[in-house]
């Protein structure tokens, strides 16, 4: 089995997020934030960065729902650098 390219891992959740209405996106942020509320902040930051790579609006929305200032949340995961995954054509 060939290794899955990184952009493929992040593209499907990004497409699904962009397909959602604004209300569904807001509910998604709240649901994820409630589930992650008891986790260490470093784990939350890691997930924010991964989600940011699926879609920047998704990552920013989750960061806001978890109470992070967006610039801080996006800058603290230096190894990942929170760069969005390339959009698939």
Phi, psi and omega in degrees: 000127181288148178295139179283130178294146183303318182297331179290325180297323185265345186287318182297312178298327178295317178297316179298316179300315181292338177284336183287151173288164179301323179295316178296321178298316180298317178296322178298314178303313180296317180296314180295318181298319178297319180291331182264359188305322184271359182280153176301148182301326179297321177293317178300316179299319179300316180291321177302315181296317177297317181292324176302325180290336176285320177194125181305322179295325178295312179296318179294319178298318179292318178302315178298317181295330179272358177085016176274146167285134188300313179301321179295313182299323183276344183260343186279346179261065186304317181299326180274330179062004174048033177281136178296147177293148179300139178289136178279144184281000000 
